[in-house]
Amino acid sequence: MTVTTEFLLSSPSLPLVSITEALPPDQVECVHGLCFEQDARMFIVKIDSECDVSAADLEALDEVTEATTIGHAGDQTVHNLTIDLDDSIAQLFNRGSSVAAKLEPTVVTPDGWYERKVYKDRDAFLESRTRCEDYGISLDLISMTSTSSTSDDALPFGLTERQYEALTLALSRGYYESPRQTSTEELAEELGISQPSLSRLLRRGERQLLSSALRSQGHLNTVSN
């Protein structure tokens, strides 16, 4: 039975985190690229254009050996980066993973990498987590849900359990009132997670809720056309 997971990877050796620590964007999207050498890898990253981060800015970072601006995608600027990897990270990347499929681009923040992946079963996820820990990377699980559940207790609109919990709490605490009656920091503390994790749960839950609701009414194709 496949499982859909959301988790945060954190380690001082993870690449790209320095971008969010040293430059204006508080998060960037990245797609894992090709591995040219044992200790070098190419990444495609997307950065909000309003942050005005140039290829020269990126090349000034210690871990970046080469940066090329590819172009723009919507309101984001797309860069091609060649990164010098830490030995342990290079070994982990070179091993790869055949038991998981990434559903969305990795989001890199000062806290680490936020990822959403599907695994063939719970054991496959646990194996992946153990492998990360063996290479000095901690994995903080945000949510795990079965993608094949047909139970009457299944959550509505395709929400994960954690998304549903976060949205329900936010609604009950007046987060969606005007003016707001609570903050993401307070909600995060109540759920026992970090503020960035709470914000991501709300954003993804809101997007899933809207997408499912509009799709059920047949509006998405009309809007896109």
N, C-alpha and C positions, 0 to 999 in steps of 0.2 A: 504494500500500500504506500503510494508516494506521499511525501510530506513537503509542504511549503514552509520555508524558514526565513526569518529575518534576524540578522545578527550584526554585532559590531566586532570587528577585528582590531586589536590594538597591540602595538609593539613599537619601541623606539626605532626599529629597523625598517618599518614599513615605508615604501617609497611614496612620494607625492604629498605626504602630510606637511612637509616643509613649505609647500606652496601656500597652504592656508594659514601657516604660522607666520610667514615672513612677508606675504603680499596681501593686498586688500580682500580677495574673496574669502568668505568664511567657509565655503565649500566648493568643490569642483566635481564634475562628473568625469569618469574615466572608463575606457575600454581597454582591456589587457591586449597588448599588441604582440608582435613577433619577438622571439628571442634570437638575437644575432650571435651572442657569445654566452659563455657560462655566467659572466657577471654583468651583462648588459641586456637591457630590454627596451623595446619601443612601446610607448603608451600614447594613445590618442586621448586628449583631455578637452573638455568643454568648460569654458569660464565665462561668466556673465560679461557681456561686452562693456557694460557700464563701469566695470572695475578698471578698464583701460590697462590691462596687463599685456605687455609686449613680449615677443620672443626674447629680446635682450634681458628683460626682467627675469624671465625664467632661466636663461642660461647663467645668470649671476648666482643661482643657487648651487650649492656644493654638489648635490647629487645629480644635477642635470649636465650632461656633456654636450648636448645639442638640442636646439629648439627651433622649430619651423612653424610659422603660422600658415595653416592650410586655407582658412576662409571663415565664413560665418554660417551658422545654422540657427535661424530665428534670431533670438536676442543673445545668442552665445557665440563666442569666438572659439574656433577649433584649432588646437595646436598639436603638433607631432613632437613628442619628447623622447630622447634617448637617455635612459637613467642608468647610473652605476648602482648595481644592487649589492646589498650586504650578502656575504657568502651564504648565510643560513636562509635568507629569503630567496636567493637564486636557486638553491637546492630545492626548496619547496615549490617554486614556480616550475622548475624543470620537471618535477615529478608529475605536475598537472593533476587533474581530477576527472575520472571517467564516470563518476557516480552522481554528478550534480550538473544541473543546467541553470545558468544565470538568467533571471527573468528581466532584470533591469540593469542599467549601467551602475557600476560601483560609485557611491557618493563618498568622497574623501573630505573629512573635516579635521580640525585639530585633535579630536578624540580618536580618530582612526578611520577605518573603512566600514561603511554601512553597505551590506549586501543582502539581496533577496534571491534565494536559490531554491530549486526543487531537487530533492533527493529521492532515490528509488524507495527508500524506507528509512525508519528511524535509526537502524543500525548503521546505515551508510553515512548518515549525518554524524553520528557519534564517532565513527571512524575518522571522518574528516576533521572533527574537532580535536581528536587525539593527535592527529598528524600535525595540526597547527601548533598545538601545545608542545609537541616534541621539538619544534623549531623556534620556540620562544615567543609564539604569538598567542595571546589570550583571545578567547571567543566568548563574547557575552550574548547569550541567546535572548532575543527580544520577543519572538513569537514562533510557534510551530503549530501548523494545522494540517490535517489530512485533506488532500485535494479530491478524495474519492468518497467522502462521507455522504451518505444519503439518509442519515438519521433525521427524525422529526425535530431534533434539537439543534440541527445545523443552523448556523448564524445567517441572518438575512443579507442579501445583496453581495454575497461573496466575501464579506468582511472576515478577517482573521479574529481570533478570540481577543488578542491584545488590542487590535484596532477598535473592536466593538467596546471593549472595556474603557479605552481612553476616550472615545467619543461620548459614551454614556456618562462618564464622570464629568467631562467638560460641559456637557449639556446641563447636567444636574447642578453644577456649581456656578452656572451663569456665565460661562466663558463666551457663549455666543450671543449674550445680551448686549445692548448698547445703552450705556457704556458697559464694558466687561466687568464682571463681579469677581473675577479671579485671574491669575496669570499662569503662563505655562510653567513657570518655576514652581508655583504652589501645587499645580496638578502633578508635575513630575515628582515632587517630594511625596505626595500622597500615594503615588503608584510605586515609589521606590526605585525610580529610574532617573537618568540624567535629563536635563532640559532639552538637549538636542534630540535624544531618543523620543521624548514625548512629542516634540514638534513634528518629527518624521512620522510617528504613528498617526497623528491628527491629519497631516497632509495626505498621506497615503489612504487613510480611511475616508477622508472627504472625497478624494478623487475616485476611489472605488465606489462609494455611495452614489455620487453624481453620475458616474459612467453607467452603473447598473440601472439606476432609475431612468436615465434618458434613453438607454438602450431598450428598456422594457416598453417604453412609450414610442419607440421607433423614431426618435428625434435625431440620433447621432448621424445617420446617413444624410438626413435632410440638411443638417447644419454643415457637414463636411462638403456637401455639394453646393 
